[in-house]
Amino acid sequence: MTITAKHEQIAATAKQIYTLASNCNNFGVLISEQIKGWESTENSCKFTIEGFNTMEITIIEKTPYSAVKFQVCNDKHIPMSLEIGIDEQDNDNRQITVSIKADVPIFLQPIIKKPMQNIADMIALRIGTMNYELI
């Protein structure tokens, strides 16, 4: 199952967006306020989403100013990955795409699809509306 969210016309540069997305220490600002037990390094972070599960996100590939790929491990043992893609549309605007892939049994997909879409939408929105002057 693949979930995708986009945010268009981001005024930040591709370098600013990449700098945010490629350092897991910054990742906490992109996810829910309902997280507990936040731990992070530059290349990974671990946290619990209240009422959901414990997750560990590790950067597995970086393409400067273009994409960051993550492996997502969780206490439900569902194989997942996350990718943040950056598309330089013109000198003033960028578009990002957040994709979450999960190897979820077909009978669980209707249950998991909406929460995963919410997470992808939230990450895309927060990257798109971030005040990059603060980073």
Phi and psi in degrees as a GROMACS rama.xvg file:
@    title "Ramachandran Plot"
@    xaxis  label "Phi"
@    yaxis  label "Psi"
@TYPE xy
-122.772  131.538  THR-2
-115.314  136.398  ILE-3
-132.954  141.233  THR-4
-135.716  145.394  ALA-5
-127.758  152.148  LYS-6
-137.169  125.007  HIS-7
-105.871  161.943  GLU-8
57.3848  55.3037  GLN-9
-86.9296  126.486  ILE-10
-76.3484  -13.5605  ALA-11
-72.1427  158.41  ALA-12
-77.015  161.762  THR-13
-59.9893  -36.1792  ALA-14
-63.7774  -42.4818  LYS-15
-64.0455  -43.8505  GLN-16
-64.9961  -44.6606  ILE-17
-61.9865  -41.8354  TYR-18
-60.5793  -41.153  THR-19
-64.3562  -51.5049  LEU-20
-73.9548  -25.4718  ALA-21
-91.7625  8.05119  SER-22
-128.676  110.206  ASN-23
-63.4161  -18.9285  CYS-24
-62.2066  -25.8483  ASN-25
-86.7988  -12.4645  ASN-26
-65.6941  -26.9281  PHE-27
-58.8959  -29.5298  GLY-28
-75.35  -11.7868  VAL-29
-94.5519  -13.0214  LEU-30
-114.994  179.088  ILE-31
-55.5407  148.837  SER-32
-70.7104  -10.2917  GLU-33
-89.4187  22.1176  GLN-34
-87.279  150.583  ILE-35
-131.131  154.854  LYS-36
61.8132  40.2344  GLY-37
-65.1277  127.993  TRP-38
-136.094  139.39  GLU-39
-152.536  154.963  SER-40
-128.807  -176.76  THR-41
-62.6564  -34.0556  GLU-42
-107.132  -2.34385  ASN-43
-156.864  160.955  SER-44
-148.037  155.153  CYS-45
-138.838  138.536  LYS-46
-164.398  167.135  PHE-47
-118.043  131.352  THR-48
-93.3183  120.714  ILE-49
-53.5634  125.684  GLU-50
79.1302  4.98872  GLY-51
-122.271  -94.5755  PHE-52
-164.146  175.768  ASN-53
-89.0704  135.924  THR-54
-130.732  146.388  MET-55
-127.346  123.543  GLU-56
-113.655  127.343  ILE-57
-127.421  133.372  THR-58
-71.1077  128.634  ILE-59
-113.46  -17.3358  ILE-60
-159.462  137.389  GLU-61
-127.757  129.905  LYS-62
-117.962  105.754  THR-63
-48.03  128.916  PRO-64
62.4264  16.0631  TYR-65
-132.463  -46.065  SER-66
-162.235  152.827  ALA-67
-133.788  128.761  VAL-68
-112.98  140.19  LYS-69
-127.04  146.195  PHE-70
-97.3069  135.399  GLN-71
-116.456  115.168  VAL-72
-103.46  143.425  CYS-73
-142.01  163.013  ASN-74
-74.4149  -2.56916  ASP-75
-93.8737  -3.62478  LYS-76
58.9418  37.2264  HIS-77
-97.5151  115.91  ILE-78
-61.8381  126.054  PRO-79
-139.966  154.237  MET-80
-139.912  159.038  SER-81
-135.271  137.523  LEU-82
-133.815  133.926  GLU-83
-112.61  112.655  ILE-84
-103.905  142.641  GLY-85
-119.473  124.639  ILE-86
-117.627  117.396  ASP-87
-82.7338  99.802  GLU-88
-74.6149  -44.3206  GLN-89
-159.013  -171.517  ASP-90
-65.2613  -23.6668  ASN-91
-104.987  -17.009  ASP-92
-136.006  145.494  ASN-93
-125.457  159.376  ARG-94
-126.078  139.786  GLN-95
-116.943  150.382  ILE-96
-126.176  127.856  THR-97
-109.033  121.365  VAL-98
-121.008  132.371  SER-99
-119.576  124.927  ILE-100
-113.362  135.641  LYS-101
-139.643  135.263  ALA-102
-88.9308  80.4201  ASP-103
-107.609  133.34  VAL-104
-55.5277  144.186  PRO-105
-56.7955  -33.7139  ILE-106
-71.7637  -18.9583  PHE-107
-93.2446  -14.7832  LEU-108
-56.6874  -43.24  GLN-109
-62.2104  -29.1811  PRO-110
-78.4212  -39.0482  ILE-111
-89.7979  -23.083  ILE-112
-58.324  -48.5836  LYS-113
-64.6694  -48.3166  LYS-114
-60.2229  -37.9076  PRO-115
-66.9668  -39.7905  MET-116
-63.0486  -40.5845  GLN-117
-60.8328  -41.9223  ASN-118
-64.983  -46.6081  ILE-119
-61.2612  -44.5022  ALA-120
-62.1577  -40.9824  ASP-121
-65.6793  -43.9963  MET-122
-62.4928  -45.4172  ILE-123
-62.0229  -43.45  ALA-124
-63.4013  -44.7892  LEU-125
-68.5903  -37.1713  ARG-126
-65.4817  -39.9488  ILE-127
-70.449  -26.6793  GLY-128
-112.057  9.02475  THR-129
-63.9327  142.607  MET-130
-86.9878  97.4779  ASN-131
-71.0513  -10.6982  TYR-132
-67.8968  -22.7527  GLU-133
-85.1346  -8.92767  LEU-134
